[in-house]
Structure formats: C-alpha cells, structure tokens
Amino acid sequence: MTEKALAVDAWEALFRAQVSVLRTLSAEFPTSEISFTEYDVLFNLSRAPERRMRIRDLIPHLLLSQPSVSRLIDRLTARQLVDKLPDATDARGTIVALRPEGYELFKRVAVIHADAIARRVGTRLTPDELAELTALCQRLRD
C-alpha cells in the first residue's frame, strides 16, 4: 500500500470515528437547556483567560461558519449566558465573555457530559492509547 493510500485510509478512519462518536455524544447530550453547539462555545470560553475571547479567536475552535457563530453568540447573549463587549484594542472587534450564569450552566452540564465521553471513548482505549491518540490529534492540528 502506498503512503498516499495509507494517508487516505487513516483519514477515513479518523473521520468516521469522529462522526460516530459525535453522533453518540449528541444523542446522549444531557440537557435541553443548551444545544451541543452552544455547549462548545461555553466550553471554549471556560478555558480562555478570564473566560473571554475575541469572536475571531473563538471561530477556529468551533465547527461553524463565521455567520453561524455570530448568530449563536447573539442567542447566548439574549439568554444572558455570555456578554458581547467592545474590544478595547480593536474598534472593529468584539469580545465574548462568559457570564457567571453561563459558567454555572456549563459546569453542571460538563460533569454529566464528561461521563458520556468517558463511557464512549475512555472504555474503548487504554490510558496509553488515549494519551497517544491525544498526541497524534494534536500533531495533526498543529
């Protein structure tokens, strides 16, 4: 098998695994208070310094287009889970800040969601395999 064919097979396996796991986790998502995609925004903001990010810095972390992210942020703002603030360093930019209410919701959902991830991913791979998978995926992202 050529290196090209190996790369294509590896990509197919990775892509299909990701789709399968995502479908399962979406189906088992533990709340109707927020969607899986809204949770992803809260997750990324929870890990950011001061729980805030510029929208343009948040977009690469999400699996949505820029207009979709803007609409999603507007919905989260209307529900008072995040605030949209002007960027003091760039008059054209907008900062999204996780409100305490949003952070509390995120933490409550994250505990249950982490259990589902552990069942779907953690029980299928050994700790060494999980560490290797994490390292390999990080290399692909870099």
Secondary structure in CASP SS format (residue, H / E / C, confidence):
PFRMAT SS
TARGET T0000
AUTHOR 0000-0000-0000
METHOD secondary structure of the structure
MODEL  1
M C 1.00
T C 1.00
E H 1.00
K H 1.00
A H 1.00
L H 1.00
A H 1.00
V H 1.00
D H 1.00
A H 1.00
W H 1.00
E H 1.00
A H 1.00
L H 1.00
F H 1.00
R H 1.00
A H 1.00
Q H 1.00
V H 1.00
S H 1.00
V H 1.00
L H 1.00
R H 1.00
T H 1.00
L H 1.00
S H 1.00
A H 1.00
E C 1.00
F C 1.00
P C 1.00
T C 1.00
S C 1.00
E C 1.00
I C 1.00
S C 1.00
F H 1.00
T H 1.00
E H 1.00
Y H 1.00
D H 1.00
V H 1.00
L H 1.00
F H 1.00
N H 1.00
L H 1.00
S H 1.00
R H 1.00
A C 1.00
P H 1.00
E H 1.00
R H 1.00
R E 1.00
M E 1.00
R E 1.00
I H 1.00
R H 1.00
D H 1.00
L H 1.00
I H 1.00
P H 1.00
H H 1.00
L C 1.00
L C 1.00
L C 1.00
S C 1.00
Q H 1.00
P H 1.00
S H 1.00
V H 1.00
S H 1.00
R H 1.00
L H 1.00
I H 1.00
D H 1.00
R H 1.00
L H 1.00
T H 1.00
A H 1.00
R C 1.00
Q C 1.00
L C 1.00
V E 1.00
D E 1.00
K E 1.00
L E 1.00
P E 1.00
D E 1.00
A C 1.00
T C 1.00
D E 1.00
A E 1.00
R E 1.00
G E 1.00
T E 1.00
I E 1.00
V E 1.00
A E 1.00
L E 1.00
R C 1.00
P H 1.00
E H 1.00
G H 1.00
Y H 1.00
E H 1.00
L H 1.00
F H 1.00
K H 1.00
R H 1.00
V H 1.00
A H 1.00
V H 1.00
I H 1.00
H H 1.00
A H 1.00
D H 1.00
A H 1.00
I H 1.00
A H 1.00
R H 1.00
R H 1.00
V H 1.00
G H 1.00
T C 1.00
R C 1.00
L C 1.00
T C 1.00
P H 1.00
D H 1.00
E H 1.00
L H 1.00
A H 1.00
E H 1.00
L H 1.00
T H 1.00
A H 1.00
L H 1.00
C H 1.00
Q H 1.00
R H 1.00
L H 1.00
R H 1.00
D C 1.00
END
